[in-house]
Amino acid sequence: MNPFEILKNAGAIKQQLEKTQEELDSVVETGSAGGAMVKVTINGKFEMLKVEIDPLTVDPKETQMLQDLIVAAYNQAASKIQESLKNKVSSLTGGMNIPGFNF
């Protein structure tokens, strides 16, 4: 895409980016860890919505492992959201980096 065309359409791009920001609540991703023994679901604002733990995972002696799996599942879900946002913003800007929208 021509950079001058993007500048010419800056107002429309700004409106689309603002709309994308508003749509973040509807973006939901789930990450898993430990062979899906732990699943974490987050929204586009990186708020954790749900944690699912396979009952076989819960062992009082293994709390550190469970904590690590929750962190890993959250990080995987967050990475998926990051990639979705990056693709959406990139499609709006024609691949140009716009300050304040670095994903």
DAKA-V523211 format. One record per pair of residues at least 24 apart in sequence whose ideal C-beta (glycine too) atoms are under 6 Angstrom apart, sorted by the first residue. I is the first residue (numbers start at 1). J is the second residue. D is the distance in whole Angstrom. If there is no record, write none. Layout:
# DAKA-V523211
{{I	J	D} {I	J	D}}
This chain:
# DAKA-V523211
{{1	94	3} {6	94	6} {6	96	6} {13	92	6} {16	92	5} {20	88	6} {29	77	5} {29	80	4} {29	81	5} {30	77	6} {31	73	4} {31	76	3} {31	77	3} {32	73	5} {33	69	4} {33	72	4} {33	73	4} {34	69	4} {38	69	4} {38	70	5} {38	73	5} {39	73	6} {40	73	4} {40	74	4} {40	77	5} {42	77	5} {44	81	6} {46	78	6}}
